[in-house]
Amino acid sequence: MGRIAGVTAAETRARLLRAAAGAFARRGYDGTRVAEIAASARVSNGALYAHFGSKAELLVAALRTHGRRLLADLLAAEPDRPITDVLLAAGRCLPHADRRDGLIVEALVAARRDPAVAAPMRDYLGERAAALTGLMRAAQERGELDPAVPPAALAHFCLLLALGSSLVTEDLHAVDDDGWAALLTRMVAALATTPHTGGTQ
């Protein structure tokens, strides 16, 4: 197969990442062979390894590109939205499964068993935690969050909620949307510097 005629290296990489994200989410890290990903992307194994040094590297690269990022997506859509509103909106989505969630679950499971996956996953989660911490600090500087709240701890809490929601899906344990929203509103109000009534949804 080699590289497809007329297809750039960037397009080949994007094809491989799409194929890898789907394969890993469906069959897991251990159940997916590199040759299957290459075949799905219509390239050779050699072309795959020209872009990614290992199966573990491919897994984490696929997660970086195709993994769900609720807060980042919401902030990109409305960059001036108060962080309290963003936290509420993101939190309300957590109980509802997303087809991309299977990828993070498989990556976390693989990281527990395989040191080759654990190292890049530590970097990936560390980057997400650092980005969230930066958002929390900025919100504190704008007066939106209580400055007494440790931003790194709050970022870690948000990360745990997001990762947990990928594991405890609706088919395993459903929660009433109104009750969940009421709980989130009370929690966010406790973090805010001024009383919070729920903001825009």
N, C-alpha and C positions, 0 to 999 in steps of 0.2 A: 504494500500500500504506500509506504513512505509518506511524503507530504502531498496533499491534494493540490493539483495544478491550479494556480490562480488564487490560492488561499495563503494569506500572510501568516507569519509566525504568531502574531497576536491572535489571529482568528483560530489558528490551530490550538493554541493554549486555551482559548475560551471554549472550544469544542470539548477538549479533554476535561476541563473543569465541570462543564455541564454533565458530561457522561459519568464522571467520577461521583458527582453529588448524587445523581440518581441511583447509581449502582450501590454505593455505600449505604445510602438510606434504605434501599430495598433489601439488600443481602448482608449488610454488615461488613465490617472491615475484614474479618477472617474469611467470610464467604465470598469475597470479591477477588477475582484475579486481575492482575494488571493487563493481561492479554485481552480480557473481556472489555475493559474500559477502552483500550486502544481500538479494538474492533468496532465498538459502538461509536467512537469518534471518527472512525474510518481513517486511522493512521496506523503506522507500524509501531511495534514495541520500541524500536530505536528512536522514533520521533517522540514518543512519550517520554523516554528517559533523557532526551535532549532538553526537555522543559522541566522535568521533575526528577530529582536525584533518587527518590525512593517512593515506595507506596505510602509510607507515613507522611512524607512531604506533600504528596498529592492529596491525601485526605485532609490535612489541615489547610492547604491552599483552597480546596473546594469549600471548606467550611468558611474561610474568610470571604470568599466570593458569593456563596449562595446561602450561608446561614442567615437565620432571622435576626434582625436588629430593630426591635420595636422602637426604642428611644431614639436611635439615630434616624430612623425613617420619619418619625413624628417631628423631630427637631428640624430635619431637612425641609419638610413640608411647611412648617411654621416656625422659623428660627426665633421669632420674638415672643413666642408663647411662653407664659410663666412655667417654670419647672414643675410647680405643683400641679398644674393642669396636665402637663406631659406625663408626669408620674401616674396620675389618675387614669388617663387615657390608655397608657401602656398596661397598667395593672388590670384594667377591665378586659383586655384582650388575652391575658395569660391563661385563663381556664380553657380557652378554645384552641383546639389542636391546629397546627399549621403543618402543611406537608413537608416543610423544610426542617421541622423539629427532629425528624428521624436522624438527620445527619449529625446533629450535636450529640444525640444520645449514643450513636454508634462511636463517635469520636471519644466520648468520655469513657465508654466501656473499654474500648481498645487501649486507651491511655492507662487504665488500671492494670492491664495485662502485659503491655508491650512498652519497654523503655524507649524504643525508637519513636513511638507515638507520644509518650508522656512528655518528652522534652519540648517538641514544638507546641503541644497543647498548653504547657505551662506558659510559654511565650504568648500564645493567643489569648488565653484567659487573663494573663497579666496586662496585656494591652487593653482589653475590654475594661478591666477594673480601673486602670489608670485613666482611660477616657471618661468613664463614669465619675471618677473622683474629681476630675477637672470640671465636669459639668456641675457637680455639687458645690465645689468651691466658688465657681462663677456665680451660681445662684445665691450663695451666701453673701458674696460681695455686692450683689444687686439688692440685697435685703429681702430675698424671697424665702430663704431658709434660715432657721435658727442657727446663729453662728456657734452655739454650744454643741451642735451635733457633729461628731467626727465625720468628715466627708468620706474618708476611705472606708469607714465602717458602714456608712449608708450605701455606698457603692457596692460593697460586698453583699449587703442584704438584698439589694436589687438584683444582683447577679445570681444569688442563690434562688430567689423567687423565679427568675426567668428560666434557669436550668431545671429547677424542680417542676415547673409547669410542663416541660418537655417530657418528663418522666411520668408524672401523675396526670394522665390525659382524661378527657371527659368520659370515655368508655370505662375507665377504671374507677373514677370517683367524680361525679358531677357536683357542681355547686350552684345554688340559686344566684342568678345574675344580680338581682336587686340586693340581696344580702351581702354578696361579695363587694358590690359598689359601695354599700353603706360602711362596711368595714374599712375599705381603702380610704374613703373620705375622712373617717375618724383618724386613721393613721397619718394621712398627709396633713391634716389640720394640726396634729401634734408636732409635726416637723416645721410647719410654716411659722414665720415671724408674726403674722397677723391671722385672724380667724379666716378659715377657708370654707367656702360653701359648696365647692364642687366644680366651679368654673365652667368653661365651655367643654362640651364632650364631642 
